[in-house]
Every structure is written in C-alpha cells, then in structure tokens.
C-alpha cells in the first residue's frame, strides 16, 4: 500500500515530524534522480535538481491535496527540470548542448549495455521532449496513461498519440541501426 | 521489426537505468532542506520579532516620559499603528508580519511574504479611529469561484484574495499560489503555483516613458533569448484591459513551445510590467485563466 504509506508520511510531516519527510526522501530520491537524468539533466546537475525538487515538495506540501503523491512528484520534477533548462538557456544559451551532452557522458561510463539498448538510449536522449517524457514515464517508471496526462497537464488522447509516435520512432531507429527520424509537426 | 526485440531492448535499458550509481544522497537532501527551513524561519519571523522589540522600545520611551513627568496624553494603544491588510476570517496568506496585540500569537501559515495576520483585524480596526490606518481592502470577498471549460469539461476554480500593501493592489490568485517578493533593485512580486507555473509583476515607474523604456529593454532581452513577436489574435489572453500587451514565442527543436506575454498595466500613476510564460502544455490548462483573472480583478488602492 505505497499510496497509503505516502499519505501517512505526508500527514506526519505536516504535523512537524521531520523524520517522516526524511522517509519520503529515502523512498523517492532515486526515482526523482533517475527521471531527471532520463529527461536530460546533466550528471553534475542531478544533485542540485533533486535537492530543489524536495525543497519545493517540502515547501508546498501543505497545499498538495489531491491525486497520487508520485504523480505530483513527477510533475514537480518535470517543472524543476524545465525551469533549470530555461535558466540555463537564458544564462548560457546552451540548452541543446546540455540535453545532448549529458546522455552521451552517462552512456560512455556505462558500456555494458546491449547493442539495441544503446541505440534506444541514444535515440531517446535525442528525441523531442514531447515524445521523450511520455516514453520515459511509460516504459521506465511504469506510469499509466492517466498518470502521464496528469503529470504533463495534457489530454489522455494526446499522451496516447505521443507514445505511439515515440514508439514508432524508437522502432524505426532500431531497424536502421541508430538513424533518427524526427517528424517536424505534431 | 519484432515487438519482442523492442520490448527486450527497453527492458535492458530499464535495468541499466535502475542500476545506475546514485548521484544524490537522501541525507544531504534532508540536511539542505533543514538549512533552508532555518533560513526561511528567520526571514518569516523577523518582522514579528522587530515589531515586538519596537513595542518594547516605544513602551520604554512612554514609561520614561511618564516617569520624567512629561504629562503628555498618549491616546493610542501599543500596536494600533500597524493594521492587517484585510478583514476576514480564513485568509491563509499570513506570514506574521502584522503586530499582534492579543494573547493569541496569530499562528502563521503559508508562505506569502507580503500579507499579514488576519485574526486580529476586526478588533484592531474597532480600536482605531484614524482613517489612514484603515485596512487597504475591506469590501472584497476572501475567495472567488469561477467556472472554466477545459477540454470540453466544466471545472470550478477557486481564487484567493491577495492584497499587497507595498504595491497598493488587491486581486485574486489561483489556489495554491505562493508569493515571493524581491525588493533588491526594483520591487518584483513573483506568483508561483504549486505546480511551478509562475508569473511576475514589477513596478517600473511612472508615466508612459516608463513603458517605452521597458519595451526597448524587453525587445532586446527577449530577442537574445530566441523569442520573436507573435500575433495575439485568438489568444486566450487577447483583449485584456491593459495599457500594452505583446505576445512573444520561442521554438524548441522546430516547434513553437514557449509563449511569453509582456503586459503593461497602469494603476493610479504607477506603471507595472507583468510577465507570464506558458509552455504549450500549460495552454491547455488552468494557468492562462489564472493570469486573466489576476489582471481582470486587479484593483489599485491609495
């Protein structure tokens, strides 16, 4: 009953029990970190982003009232990551470089992947985020279409379409040994 | 290509991601939150501390003057020269910056940095005969409910009354919005929603010259950030009752993905610049309505 446990921990945190919040961090910091990495946050920025996510969660916990905690947590992570990209873009105008450099660096450190997994990893890291985020949530975080729609503030039908297109991009990339075809319109 | 090959590849990749070496430690995250908490507690409670010290100082001066036989009659009770901004019963915007003269120390909730405690507003107002010390806003309801249509479905949205004494404004903010104030250079109020959407309002000066000057600034800045001017026609925020309104858009990977609104508003003699930015996903949700409501409900007070 992870959801029930989350609610208990949230209630305890709101009553001032910091150990309960520590438990929430223990439970979810790796999930946040993985998701942040998969959507394009650089390795060296992961601690800052993960920390920022939990600071926001702690700060807004009294205002969180509806839905699954994990859905909200993914949503906060997504927004912190996007905010991070925007800030970087404003300050250094290096958004594209940031997104593309990171997975390469991570990939080079981890060479024990199968050939297909390598192609998929590279294709996902270069995909437009419209496809990348639903693909990451669906395949690597076991999120339902309903949850993804809530996390991304979109219609379920749009999520289904993006998943379908993302999946066909990945399959095409596998077929062609890593060649990436990006459609230019939604 | 077989579905099986795709599924196996994705499963391998999932295992690979899940076995990656952690880059963060839960202990460090927790410690940083504790440090942050300590800092914000000081920021949140210092006005109350300062007010309490002020009362002691004033009390000391009064006592000194009585002892020294000054004999001047002092009609005001301690603390009556600082009044809460609103009259109401369940405002959540308190941060403890109001002066509390009662036994109940006005438990502070929420993070709004600009509002004051409400609990003692009525009793304080009753004891105060000076018009200049009346609450800034007395006739606006604490909440506002609106019905909006999202994806063909009607949704009830609640907005909370927000009063900024420094800006001399009141309006309504979507539930879950927090306010951050930056007074370092120009006064800027940033309205941040739980889901991290935000918009901001900056006091930019007086007269139309202020707008001209700022327009030149934003033209330069936005263009350097990759934004270009777009048509406001058919935009959800088209036709707002403001001085100037331009829409700027930016592309990401070939798609128009960011929509930034630059809005100039005049209140009394002061000009304000409001900036709101949406991603394409946000345009399908409640946030554009939140900005629309804030602007349409905006009232300026002397």
Interface residues (C-beta under 8 A of the other chain):
Chain A: X18 X21 X22 X25 X26 X29 X30 X33 X34 X37 X38 X43 X46 X47 X50 X51 X54 X55 X56 X58 X59 X60 X62 X63 X64 X75 X76 X79 X80 X82 X83 X89 X90 X93 X95 X106 X110 X112 X113 X114 X116 X117 X119 X120 X121 X124 X128 X129 X130 X139 X140 X152 X153 X154 X155 X167 X170 X171 X174 X175 X182 X184 X186
Chain B: X1 X5 X6 X8 X9 X10 X12 X13 X14 X16 X17 X18 X20 X22 X23 X24 X25 X26 X28 X29 X30 X32 X33 X34 X36 X37 X109 X110 X111 X151 X175 X176 X178 X194 X195 X196 X197 X225 X226 X252 X253 X254 X255 X279 X281 X282 X284 X285
